[in-house]
Amino acid sequence: MTLAALPDARRILAAVARYTSVSESDILSGTHRSEVVAARMLAIYVIQDETQLSWSAVTRLLGFDASSGSYAKKKFGALLADAKRRAEYEAFRASLSAPALKADSEPPKLRVVQSGGGT
């Protein structure tokens, strides 16, 4: 299975890249910069949620090992325990199926805690 074979995963990856201002190639790279890791976690979580692929299938699809999926599931899942962040995440997911955003509008914001504890 490849990313090209799953248009929904491709669309989600592109949306996450636009939303986080991190390029798709950076998300798919092995870099550990905090903004890239946060974007990668969001991509893994949304792709798994939207496609119902297993965590290991999603991480393999993006070129990572199972530990990346486990980390995303644990870290991002903990963030979503907060009701406000859960609502922001659901708004982002809803925007994936909504008509294209107007050029002057902003997608809903989801704050991902990056290493160091900031938001």
MOQUI-V323775 format. One record per helix or strand. SS is the DSSP state (H for helix, E for strand). FROM is the first residue (numbers start at 1). TO is the last residue. If there is no record, write none. Layout:
SS:FROM:TO ; SS:FROM:TO
//
This chain:
H:3:5 ; H:7:20 ; H:24:28 ; H:34:51 ; H:55:61 ; H:66:79 ; H:83:97
//
